[in-house]
Amino acid sequence: MGIFNIFGKRPPRVEVLAPVEYTVKIQYPAILEFLVTVSRMKVEDDQRTFFQFDRGEVTVNGDASSDYIAADLAAQCGAVLYPLQLCVGADGSITQIFNHPEIVKRWEEKEPRLLEYFAGPEATEYIHATARSIQDEAAILRAIQQDLFLACWCNLVMGGRRTAYQLIPFKEPVPYEHDIKFTVNKLTKMIDTITAEWKFEQDGSPRRTQLTAVCNPIKETVV
C-alpha cells in the first residue's frame, strides 16, 4: 500500500435507510412492469438529499424481458445501473450519480459476458455504445434524467413543479396538462401512489403514455 493510499482522503460514510417497494407500470406502446425499491440515504458531512433505487426484472406485456432478444439485451445492460444512488435537488431535479464508479466497475465485470452471450453485429454495437455511455457520467446522468419513473418520483417527493417530461428520445419534452395524481405516506414521507397520463402526437399519430406506481405493503419479518 502506497503512502498516498495511507494518507488519502477516505470516502464519506454512507447509510442506506429502510427501503419502500413499488410496483411500477409504464404503458407506451408496450406495457413494462417492474419492482423498484427506494431508500433514503445519509451521506457523512453532506446535507444534500440522496436516494438509492434498485430495480427488479422487467416484464414486457406480462412476459419476462428474456423472452425477447432485444428487450433482454436492453434490460441486462440497464440492470448494471442498479443499485443506483442519486443526489436530488430541492426542486426535484436529479443532479448527480453518487455511485458512478461502482456502476463502471459492475459494467466492466459484466461486459465480457454480454459480448459472449449476445451474438451479431447489432448486439455488439449496442453493447459497445452502452459501454461508452457508462464511462461518461454526464451521458448516464442525462439518460437517468429522462427516465419517466425516476424523474416523476423525484420531482413529486421533493415538491417540485416540473411541467414537462421526456417521453420520446431526442424530442422535445411533452407538457403535462394536468396535475399528476399522487399520495404521500404520512409516516415515511415517501410517495405512496402515482397516476399520470400523457397524450401527444408522434409522426402525425396520436399517442398516449401512462405511468402508475403503487407502494407495496411492508412485509413483516418472521422470526
Contacts in CASP RR format, 6 or more apart in sequence:
PFRMAT RR
TARGET T0000
AUTHOR 0000-0000-0000
METHOD contacts of the structure
MODEL  1
MGIFNIFGKRPPRVEVLAPVEYTVKIQYPAILEFLVTVSRMKVEDDQRTF
FQFDRGEVTVNGDASSDYIAADLAAQCGAVLYPLQLCVGADGSITQIFNH
PEIVKRWEEKEPRLLEYFAGPEATEYIHATARSIQDEAAILRAIQQDLFL
ACWCNLVMGGRRTAYQLIPFKEPVPYEHDIKFTVNKLTKMIDTITAEWKF
EQDGSPRRTQLTAVCNPIKETVV
12 43 0 8 1.000
12 44 0 8 1.000
12 45 0 8 1.000
12 46 0 8 1.000
13 43 0 8 1.000
13 44 0 8 1.000
14 41 0 8 1.000
14 42 0 8 1.000
14 43 0 8 1.000
14 44 0 8 1.000
14 85 0 8 1.000
15 41 0 8 1.000
15 42 0 8 1.000
16 39 0 8 1.000
16 40 0 8 1.000
16 41 0 8 1.000
16 52 0 8 1.000
17 39 0 8 1.000
17 40 0 8 1.000
17 41 0 8 1.000
17 42 0 8 1.000
18 39 0 8 1.000
19 37 0 8 1.000
19 38 0 8 1.000
19 39 0 8 1.000
19 52 0 8 1.000
19 54 0 8 1.000
20 37 0 8 1.000
20 38 0 8 1.000
20 39 0 8 1.000
20 185 0 8 1.000
20 188 0 8 1.000
20 190 0 8 1.000
20 215 0 8 1.000
20 216 0 8 1.000
20 218 0 8 1.000
21 35 0 8 1.000
21 36 0 8 1.000
21 37 0 8 1.000
21 38 0 8 1.000
21 215 0 8 1.000
21 216 0 8 1.000
22 35 0 8 1.000
22 36 0 8 1.000
22 37 0 8 1.000
22 38 0 8 1.000
22 191 0 8 1.000
22 213 0 8 1.000
22 214 0 8 1.000
22 215 0 8 1.000
22 216 0 8 1.000
23 33 0 8 1.000
23 35 0 8 1.000
23 213 0 8 1.000
23 214 0 8 1.000
23 216 0 8 1.000
24 33 0 8 1.000
24 34 0 8 1.000
24 35 0 8 1.000
24 36 0 8 1.000
24 149 0 8 1.000
24 211 0 8 1.000
24 212 0 8 1.000
24 213 0 8 1.000
25 31 0 8 1.000
25 32 0 8 1.000
25 33 0 8 1.000
25 210 0 8 1.000
25 211 0 8 1.000
25 212 0 8 1.000
25 213 0 8 1.000
26 32 0 8 1.000
26 33 0 8 1.000
26 148 0 8 1.000
26 149 0 8 1.000
26 209 0 8 1.000
26 210 0 8 1.000
26 211 0 8 1.000
27 208 0 8 1.000
27 209 0 8 1.000
27 210 0 8 1.000
27 211 0 8 1.000
28 167 0 8 1.000
28 207 0 8 1.000
28 208 0 8 1.000
28 209 0 8 1.000
28 210 0 8 1.000
29 207 0 8 1.000
30 60 0 8 1.000
30 61 0 8 1.000
31 60 0 8 1.000
31 61 0 8 1.000
31 62 0 8 1.000
32 58 0 8 1.000
32 59 0 8 1.000
32 60 0 8 1.000
33 58 0 8 1.000
33 59 0 8 1.000
33 62 0 8 1.000
34 55 0 8 1.000
34 56 0 8 1.000
34 57 0 8 1.000
34 58 0 8 1.000
34 59 0 8 1.000
35 55 0 8 1.000
35 56 0 8 1.000
35 216 0 8 1.000
36 53 0 8 1.000
36 54 0 8 1.000
36 55 0 8 1.000
36 56 0 8 1.000
36 149 0 8 1.000
36 213 0 8 1.000
37 53 0 8 1.000
37 54 0 8 1.000
38 51 0 8 1.000
38 52 0 8 1.000
38 53 0 8 1.000
38 153 0 8 1.000
38 190 0 8 1.000
39 51 0 8 1.000
39 52 0 8 1.000
40 50 0 8 1.000
40 51 0 8 1.000
40 52 0 8 1.000
41 50 0 8 1.000
41 51 0 8 1.000
41 52 0 8 1.000
41 85 0 8 1.000
41 98 0 8 1.000
42 50 0 8 1.000
43 50 0 8 1.000
43 98 0 8 1.000
48 87 0 8 1.000
48 88 0 8 1.000
48 89 0 8 1.000
49 87 0 8 1.000
49 88 0 8 1.000
49 89 0 8 1.000
49 90 0 8 1.000
49 158 0 8 1.000
50 85 0 8 1.000
50 86 0 8 1.000
50 87 0 8 1.000
50 88 0 8 1.000
50 98 0 8 1.000
51 85 0 8 1.000
51 86 0 8 1.000
51 88 0 8 1.000
51 154 0 8 1.000
51 157 0 8 1.000
52 83 0 8 1.000
52 84 0 8 1.000
52 85 0 8 1.000
52 86 0 8 1.000
53 82 0 8 1.000
53 83 0 8 1.000
53 84 0 8 1.000
53 85 0 8 1.000
53 86 0 8 1.000
53 150 0 8 1.000
54 82 0 8 1.000
54 83 0 8 1.000
54 84 0 8 1.000
55 79 0 8 1.000
55 82 0 8 1.000
55 84 0 8 1.000
56 79 0 8 1.000
56 82 0 8 1.000
57 64 0 8 1.000
57 65 0 8 1.000
57 75 0 8 1.000
58 65 0 8 1.000
58 71 0 8 1.000
58 75 0 8 1.000
59 65 0 8 1.000
60 67 0 8 1.000
60 68 0 8 1.000
60 71 0 8 1.000
65 71 0 8 1.000
65 72 0 8 1.000
65 74 0 8 1.000
65 75 0 8 1.000
66 72 0 8 1.000
66 75 0 8 1.000
69 118 0 8 1.000
69 123 0 8 1.000
73 114 0 8 1.000
73 118 0 8 1.000
73 123 0 8 1.000
73 126 0 8 1.000
73 127 0 8 1.000
74 126 0 8 1.000
76 110 0 8 1.000
76 114 0 8 1.000
77 114 0 8 1.000
77 126 0 8 1.000
77 127 0 8 1.000
77 130 0 8 1.000
78 130 0 8 1.000
80 103 0 8 1.000
80 106 0 8 1.000
80 107 0 8 1.000
80 110 0 8 1.000
80 134 0 8 1.000
81 103 0 8 1.000
81 140 0 8 1.000
81 144 0 8 1.000
83 99 0 8 1.000
84 97 0 8 1.000
84 99 0 8 1.000
84 103 0 8 1.000
84 144 0 8 1.000
85 97 0 8 1.000
85 98 0 8 1.000
85 99 0 8 1.000
86 94 0 8 1.000
86 96 0 8 1.000
86 97 0 8 1.000
86 98 0 8 1.000
86 144 0 8 1.000
86 150 0 8 1.000
86 154 0 8 1.000
87 94 0 8 1.000
87 95 0 8 1.000
87 96 0 8 1.000
87 97 0 8 1.000
87 98 0 8 1.000
88 94 0 8 1.000
88 95 0 8 1.000
88 154 0 8 1.000
88 157 0 8 1.000
88 158 0 8 1.000
89 95 0 8 1.000
89 158 0 8 1.000
90 158 0 8 1.000
91 158 0 8 1.000
91 160 0 8 1.000
91 161 0 8 1.000
92 154 0 8 1.000
92 155 0 8 1.000
92 157 0 8 1.000
92 158 0 8 1.000
92 159 0 8 1.000
92 160 0 8 1.000
92 162 0 8 1.000
93 145 0 8 1.000
93 154 0 8 1.000
93 155 0 8 1.000
93 162 0 8 1.000
94 141 0 8 1.000
94 144 0 8 1.000
94 145 0 8 1.000
94 150 0 8 1.000
94 151 0 8 1.000
94 154 0 8 1.000
96 141 0 8 1.000
97 103 0 8 1.000
97 137 0 8 1.000
97 140 0 8 1.000
97 141 0 8 1.000
97 144 0 8 1.000
100 137 0 8 1.000
100 140 0 8 1.000
103 134 0 8 1.000
103 140 0 8 1.000
104 134 0 8 1.000
104 135 0 8 1.000
107 130 0 8 1.000
107 131 0 8 1.000
107 134 0 8 1.000
111 127 0 8 1.000
111 131 0 8 1.000
114 127 0 8 1.000
115 124 0 8 1.000
115 127 0 8 1.000
118 124 0 8 1.000
118 127 0 8 1.000
132 139 0 8 1.000
133 139 0 8 1.000
133 140 0 8 1.000
133 143 0 8 1.000
134 140 0 8 1.000
144 150 0 8 1.000
145 151 0 8 1.000
145 166 0 8 1.000
146 166 0 8 1.000
146 169 0 8 1.000
148 165 0 8 1.000
148 166 0 8 1.000
148 167 0 8 1.000
148 209 0 8 1.000
148 211 0 8 1.000
149 211 0 8 1.000
149 213 0 8 1.000
151 162 0 8 1.000
151 165 0 8 1.000
151 166 0 8 1.000
152 165 0 8 1.000
152 180 0 8 1.000
152 194 0 8 1.000
152 196 0 8 1.000
152 211 0 8 1.000
152 213 0 8 1.000
153 191 0 8 1.000
153 194 0 8 1.000
153 213 0 8 1.000
155 162 0 8 1.000
156 180 0 8 1.000
156 182 0 8 1.000
156 191 0 8 1.000
156 194 0 8 1.000
157 184 0 8 1.000
157 190 0 8 1.000
157 191 0 8 1.000
162 176 0 8 1.000
163 175 0 8 1.000
163 176 0 8 1.000
164 173 0 8 1.000
164 174 0 8 1.000
164 175 0 8 1.000
164 176 0 8 1.000
165 173 0 8 1.000
165 174 0 8 1.000
165 176 0 8 1.000
165 198 0 8 1.000
166 173 0 8 1.000
166 174 0 8 1.000
167 173 0 8 1.000
167 174 0 8 1.000
167 198 0 8 1.000
167 200 0 8 1.000
167 209 0 8 1.000
168 174 0 8 1.000
168 200 0 8 1.000
168 202 0 8 1.000
171 202 0 8 1.000
174 198 0 8 1.000
174 200 0 8 1.000
174 209 0 8 1.000
176 196 0 8 1.000
176 198 0 8 1.000
180 194 0 8 1.000
180 195 0 8 1.000
180 196 0 8 1.000
181 193 0 8 1.000
181 194 0 8 1.000
181 195 0 8 1.000
181 196 0 8 1.000
182 191 0 8 1.000
182 192 0 8 1.000
182 193 0 8 1.000
182 194 0 8 1.000
182 195 0 8 1.000
183 191 0 8 1.000
183 192 0 8 1.000
183 193 0 8 1.000
184 190 0 8 1.000
184 191 0 8 1.000
184 192 0 8 1.000
185 191 0 8 1.000
185 192 0 8 1.000
185 215 0 8 1.000
190 215 0 8 1.000
191 213 0 8 1.000
191 215 0 8 1.000
192 214 0 8 1.000
192 215 0 8 1.000
193 212 0 8 1.000
193 213 0 8 1.000
193 214 0 8 1.000
193 215 0 8 1.000
194 211 0 8 1.000
194 212 0 8 1.000
194 213 0 8 1.000
195 211 0 8 1.000
195 212 0 8 1.000
196 210 0 8 1.000
196 211 0 8 1.000
196 212 0 8 1.000
197 208 0 8 1.000
197 209 0 8 1.000
197 210 0 8 1.000
197 211 0 8 1.000
198 208 0 8 1.000
198 209 0 8 1.000
198 210 0 8 1.000
199 206 0 8 1.000
199 207 0 8 1.000
199 208 0 8 1.000
200 206 0 8 1.000
200 207 0 8 1.000
200 208 0 8 1.000
200 209 0 8 1.000
201 207 0 8 1.000
END
